[in-house]
Amino acid sequence: MANGANGHAMCLGRTCHPVPGTVARVADGVAGGVAIDVGPLIGPRTGVGAAVSHLVAAFEQLTDAPDLHPYVLSYRAELPAGTIRLRYPAALAHRLWARADHPDATRALGRPALVHGTNYVVPPARCPRLVSVYDCWFLRHPEDVHPDVARAAAVLRRSVARGAVVHVSSRASAAEVHELLSPARVEVVHLGTIPADPPPAAPPAAVAERIGGQPFVLTLSTVERRKNLHRLVDAFGRLHAVRPELLLVIAGRDGNGTADVDTEILRLHAGTAAAVVRLGQVDDGTKSWLLHHAAVLAYPSLDEGFGFPLLEAMSAGVPVVASTAGSIPEVAGDGALLVDPHDIDGLAAAIDRVLSDDRFRDELVSVGRARVAQFSWAATAERMAALYASLAMEGTG
């Protein structure tokens, strides 16, 4: 970890106690500690939400756990007990924070020693600030993002220009952050593995009806352009010509790449198009079943800041074919077969190789399982706690 502390340079206070939602309870009005944004835990859970949830839970297991003051930027949302509400409409706050250090959140957050914005945005405050950035696609492709994301990007740029320290979960993201934001300081702390839950004994009814006992290639992600799924559909069309028994299962909610995927499906032969199964967003039980029964996980992203599905598949014993983009080579190592995300024939050939070569498939699975063991939430929490302590100490200097 660049510029970080080894171990706990200082204890930021008492150990917090969990309340429902893996949010720590803190006493109202207690000065100091770490104000941490738990907004990603409110509403539908995303990859960022999973990261925040596992990080907070891992903090609770530390001997010298940081004193967490969970907060949410929300005017109306129902919040768990003990969570500080920054009572500003998010869109308005983002517009203001993109231009000025008002409203300052120091007092509302209980005058913390440090503020950690876990989801690209950290509010103005009179103490050190840390902001987590997972990938930089939205900075490189501003035309491709929702207005809410564009506002958050403007806040991020100002925060970094005003001295906020950036946390990233891969060296690849660190390089992009340096290029695009020119921060004074970037800290790389890898995330942990989200292990695949044991699968249900029987497939969910909707899955059983649409998949049956056929072999399938699985992809797990929001259907957005960054995930490059339209090229995966094209590659599957070429592969299906020689493997007519194979299905492609796309599990994830719709996003800005849905139209591209739908267009690519319409270009397929009718029989091949019928072999593309769109499940939409799935629950944990369905995801676990899919992971444990997939023949291959395909992950052809154009950019990633970490890549939880890579490690989830490896922990379930599923071979992975993925792209060479972003953090994927750093996280996957030799545990995945990597191809250029723009090489459609190469993607089809890589999936076919994993399906055809049992020895190679078994080797990928074995290396993948070993790879998973290198990413633990305990290690993430230790390094993040040390970073918190280092930054809080600097704020008192």
C-alpha positions in Angstrom: 0.0 0.0 0.0 1.7 3.2 -1.2 2.3 5.7 1.6 0.3 3.7 4.1 1.0 2.6 7.7 2.1 -0.8 8.7 -0.3 -2.1 11.3 -2.4 0.2 13.4 -0.5 3.5 14.1 -3.3 4.5 16.4 -6.7 3.3 17.6 -9.5 5.6 16.4 -11.8 4.7 19.3 -14.0 2.0 20.7 -15.2 -1.0 18.8 -18.6 -0.5 17.3 -21.4 -3.0 17.5 -23.4 -4.2 14.5 -27.0 -3.5 13.9 -29.1 -4.9 11.1 -27.6 -4.3 7.6 -24.0 -4.7 8.9 -24.0 -1.0 9.9 -22.2 -0.1 13.1 -24.1 1.8 15.8 -22.4 4.8 17.3 -23.3 7.2 20.1 -24.8 10.5 18.9 -22.5 13.5 19.2 -19.3 11.5 19.8 -16.4 13.5 18.4 -13.6 11.8 16.3 -13.8 8.4 14.7 -14.3 7.6 11.0 -17.5 8.8 9.2 -18.1 6.2 6.6 -20.7 6.4 3.8 -23.0 3.4 4.0 -25.4 4.7 1.3 -24.5 1.7 -0.9 -26.2 -0.6 1.7 -29.5 1.2 1.1 -31.7 -0.2 -1.7 -30.8 -2.8 -4.3 -27.3 -4.2 -3.6 -24.6 -3.5 -6.2 -21.0 -4.5 -6.3 -20.1 -1.3 -4.4 -22.8 -2.3 -1.8 -21.2 -5.7 -1.5 -17.8 -4.2 -1.0 -19.0 -1.8 1.7 -21.0 -4.5 3.5 -18.1 -6.9 3.6 -15.6 -4.2 4.7 -17.8 -3.0 7.6 -18.4 -6.6 8.7 -14.6 -7.3 8.5 -13.9 -4.2 10.6 -16.0 -5.7 13.4 -13.6 -8.7 13.6 -10.5 -6.6 14.2 -9.0 -6.4 17.7 -8.6 -2.6 17.3 -11.6 -1.9 15.1 -12.0 1.7 13.9 -14.8 3.8 15.5 -17.2 4.0 12.6 -19.8 6.7 12.3 -22.0 5.4 9.4 -23.7 8.1 7.4 -26.0 8.4 4.4 -26.7 11.3 2.1 -30.5 11.2 2.0 -33.4 13.4 2.6 -36.0 10.8 3.1 -34.7 7.2 3.0 -35.5 4.9 6.0 -32.1 4.3 7.7 -30.9 1.8 10.2 -30.6 2.9 13.8 -27.4 4.8 14.6 -26.9 6.0 11.0 -26.2 9.7 10.6 -28.4 11.4 8.0 -27.0 14.1 5.9 -30.3 15.8 5.3 -29.7 17.2 1.8 -31.3 16.1 -1.4 -28.4 14.2 -3.1 -28.8 15.9 -6.5 -28.7 19.4 -5.0 -25.8 18.5 -2.7 -23.8 17.2 -5.6 -24.4 20.3 -7.7 -23.2 22.4 -4.8 -20.2 20.3 -3.9 -19.1 20.3 -7.5 -18.5 24.1 -7.2 -18.0 24.9 -3.5 -17.3 23.5 0.0 -20.9 24.1 1.1 -22.7 22.6 2.8 -19.8 21.5 5.0 -20.6 18.2 6.6 -18.2 18.4 9.6 -20.7 19.2 12.3 -23.5 16.9 10.9 -21.0 14.0 10.9 -20.0 14.6 14.6 -16.7 16.3 13.9 -14.9 13.1 12.8 -11.2 12.5 12.5 -11.7 11.2 8.9 -14.5 11.0 6.3 -14.5 8.0 4.0 -16.7 8.4 0.9 -17.1 4.7 -0.2 -18.9 5.4 -3.5 -17.0 8.0 -5.5 -18.3 11.0 -3.5 -17.0 12.4 -0.3 -18.6 15.6 1.3 -16.7 18.7 2.2 -15.4 18.5 5.8 -12.7 20.1 7.9 -10.7 16.9 8.4 -8.9 14.4 6.1 -11.0 12.8 3.5 -10.8 9.5 1.7 -12.8 8.6 -1.4 -13.1 5.2 -3.0 -13.0 5.0 -6.8 -13.6 1.5 -8.3 -13.3 2.1 -12.1 -12.8 5.2 -14.3 -15.1 4.3 -17.2 -17.5 7.2 -16.3 -14.6 9.6 -16.4 -13.4 8.4 -19.8 -16.9 8.1 -21.3 -19.0 11.0 -19.8 -21.4 10.7 -22.8 -22.2 7.2 -21.6 -23.4 7.9 -18.1 -26.6 8.9 -16.3 -26.8 12.6 -15.2 -26.6 11.5 -11.6 -23.2 9.8 -12.3 -22.0 12.9 -14.2 -22.8 15.0 -11.1 -20.9 12.6 -8.9 -18.0 12.8 -11.3 -17.9 16.6 -10.9 -17.9 16.2 -7.1 -15.1 13.7 -7.3 -12.9 15.9 -9.5 -13.3 18.9 -7.0 -12.7 16.7 -4.0 -9.5 15.3 -5.4 -8.4 18.8 -6.5 -9.0 19.9 -2.9 -6.8 17.2 -1.4 -9.0 14.1 -0.9 -7.0 10.9 -0.8 -8.2 8.3 -3.3 -8.6 4.7 -2.5 -8.6 2.2 -5.4 -9.0 -1.6 -5.4 -6.4 -2.3 -8.1 -3.1 -1.0 -9.5 -4.8 -0.7 -12.9 -7.4 1.8 -11.4 -4.5 3.6 -9.6 -2.9 4.3 -13.0 -6.1 5.6 -14.5 -6.8 7.8 -11.5 -3.3 9.3 -11.7 -3.9 10.0 -15.4 -7.4 11.3 -15.2 -7.6 13.1 -11.8 -3.9 13.9 -10.9 -4.5 13.3 -7.2 -1.9 14.1 -4.6 -2.1 10.6 -3.2 -3.6 7.3 -4.2 -3.8 4.2 -2.0 -4.2 0.7 -3.5 -6.0 -1.7 -1.2 -7.4 -4.8 -2.8 -10.9 -6.0 -1.9 -11.7 -9.5 -0.7 -13.5 -12.4 -2.2 -17.3 -12.8 -2.1 -17.5 -16.5 -1.8 -20.3 -18.3 -3.7 -23.0 -19.5 -1.3 -23.8 -23.2 -1.4 -26.3 -23.8 -4.2 -29.9 -24.7 -3.5 -30.6 -28.4 -3.9 -32.9 -27.8 -6.9 -32.8 -25.0 -9.4 -35.4 -22.2 -9.0 -38.4 -23.0 -11.1 -37.9 -20.2 -13.6 -34.3 -21.3 -14.2 -35.2 -25.0 -14.5 -37.8 -24.1 -17.1 -35.5 -22.0 -19.2 -32.2 -23.9 -18.8 -33.1 -27.5 -18.0 -30.1 -29.7 -18.1 -28.3 -28.0 -21.0 -24.7 -26.8 -20.6 -24.5 -23.0 -20.4 -22.0 -20.1 -20.5 -22.8 -17.7 -17.7 -22.2 -14.0 -17.5 -23.1 -12.0 -14.3 -23.3 -8.3 -14.6 -25.5 -5.3 -15.2 -26.2 -5.1 -18.9 -24.2 -1.9 -19.5 -21.8 -1.0 -22.4 -18.8 -1.3 -20.2 -19.5 -5.0 -19.8 -19.2 -5.6 -23.5 -22.0 -8.2 -23.6 -23.0 -7.5 -27.2 -19.7 -8.9 -28.3 -20.2 -11.9 -26.1 -23.5 -12.5 -27.8 -21.8 -12.2 -31.2 -19.1 -14.7 -30.0 -21.7 -17.1 -28.7 -23.5 -17.0 -32.1 -20.3 -18.2 -33.8 -19.7 -20.8 -31.1 -23.3 -22.1 -31.2 -22.9 -23.1 -34.8 -20.6 -25.9 -33.7 -22.1 -26.4 -30.2 -25.9 -26.3 -30.8 -26.5 -27.8 -27.3 -25.0 -24.8 -25.6 -26.9 -21.9 -24.0 -25.7 -18.4 -23.1 -27.2 -17.2 -19.8 -27.1 -13.4 -19.0 -27.9 -12.7 -15.4 -28.1 -9.0 -14.4 -30.4 -6.1 -14.5 -30.9 -3.9 -17.6 -28.5 -1.0 -18.1 -27.3 1.3 -20.9 -26.1 -1.7 -22.9 -29.5 -3.5 -23.1 -30.3 -2.1 -26.6 -26.9 -3.2 -27.9 -27.5 -6.7 -26.6 -31.0 -6.9 -28.0 -29.8 -5.7 -31.4 -27.1 -8.4 -31.4 -29.6 -11.1 -30.5 -31.9 -10.1 -33.3 -29.0 -10.6 -35.7 -28.6 -14.2 -34.7 -30.1 -17.2 -36.4 -33.5 -17.8 -34.8 -32.4 -21.1 -33.2 -29.3 -19.4 -31.8 -31.2 -16.4 -30.6 -33.5 -18.8 -28.7 -30.4 -20.2 -26.9 -29.7 -16.8 -25.3 -31.4 -16.7 -21.9 -32.0 -13.3 -20.3 -32.8 -13.8 -16.6 -32.6 -10.1 -15.5 -31.5 -9.5 -11.9 -31.4 -12.7 -9.9 -31.5 -13.3 -6.1 -28.6 -14.8 -4.2 -29.9 -18.4 -4.3 -30.4 -18.3 -8.1 -27.0 -16.7 -8.6 -25.4 -19.4 -6.5 -27.1 -22.2 -8.5 -26.0 -20.6 -11.7 -22.4 -20.3 -10.6 -22.2 -23.9 -9.4 -23.7 -25.3 -12.6 -22.2 -23.1 -15.3 -19.8 -24.7 -17.8 -17.9 -21.4 -18.1 -18.1 -17.8 -16.7 -17.6 -15.3 -19.5 -16.4 -11.8 -18.3 -15.4 -9.8 -21.4 -15.5 -6.3 -19.8 -14.0 -3.3 -21.4 -12.9 -1.9 -18.0 -13.0 -3.2 -14.4 -11.9 -1.7 -11.1 -11.8 -5.2 -9.4 -14.2 -7.8 -10.7 -16.1 -9.8 -8.0 -17.7 -12.3 -10.4 -14.2 -13.5 -11.3 -13.4 -14.6 -7.8 -17.0 -15.8 -7.2 -16.8 -18.2 -10.1 -13.3 -19.4 -9.1 -14.6 -20.1 -5.5 -17.4 -22.2 -7.1 -15.0 -24.2 -9.2 -16.1 -22.6 -12.5 -13.5 -21.9 -15.2 -13.3 -18.3 -16.3 -12.8 -16.7 -19.7 -12.3 -13.0 -19.3 -10.8 -9.9 -21.0 -7.4 -8.3 -20.7 -9.0 -5.0 -19.7 -8.6 -2.9 -16.5 -8.0 -4.8 -13.3 -8.9 -8.2 -14.7 -5.4 -9.6 -15.3 -4.3 -8.3 -11.9 -7.2 -10.0 -10.0 -7.5 -13.2 -12.2 -3.8 -13.9 -12.6 -3.4 -17.3 -14.2 -6.7 -18.4 -12.9 -8.6 -17.3 -16.1 -8.1 -17.5 -19.8 -7.7 -13.9 -21.0 -8.5 -12.5 -24.4 -8.7 -9.0 -26.0 -12.2 -7.7 -25.3 -12.6 -6.6 -29.0 -11.5 -10.0 -30.4 -14.9 -11.7 -31.0 -13.4 -14.8 -32.7 -10.8 -15.0 -29.9 -13.5 -14.9 -27.3 -15.4 -17.7 -29.0 -12.3 -19.8 -29.4 -11.3 -19.3 -25.7 -14.7 -20.5 -24.5 -14.5 -23.5 -26.9 -11.1 -24.4 -25.6 -12.3 -24.5 -22.0 -15.3 -26.6 -23.1 -13.1 -29.0 -25.2 -9.9 -29.4 -23.2 -10.7 -31.2 -19.9 -7.1 -31.0 -18.7 -6.8 -27.3 -19.3 -10.2 -26.7 -17.7 -9.2 -28.6 -14.6 -6.0 -26.6 -14.4 -7.9 -23.3 -14.7 -10.2 -24.4 -11.9 -7.3 -25.5 -9.6 -5.3 -22.2 -10.2 -8.5 -20.2 -9.7 -9.2 -21.8 -6.3 -5.7 -20.9 -5.2 -6.2 -17.4 -6.6 -9.3 -16.8 -4.5 -7.3 -17.5 -1.3 -5.1 -14.4 -2.0 -8.0 -12.0 -1.5 -9.4 -11.8 2.0 -11.7 -9.3 3.7 -9.6 -9.6 6.9 -6.6 -8.4 5.0 -8.6 -5.6 3.4 -9.9 -4.4 6.7 -6.5 -4.5 8.3 -5.0 -2.3 5.5 -8.0 0.0 5.4 -7.9 0.5 9.2 -4.2 1.2 9.0 -4.9 3.8 6.3 -7.7 5.4 8.4 -5.2 5.6 11.3 -2.5 7.1 9.2 -4.8 9.8 7.7 -6.4 10.6 11.0 -2.9 11.1 12.6 -1.9 13.4 9.8 -5.0 15.4 10.4 -3.9 16.1 13.9 -0.5 17.3 12.9 
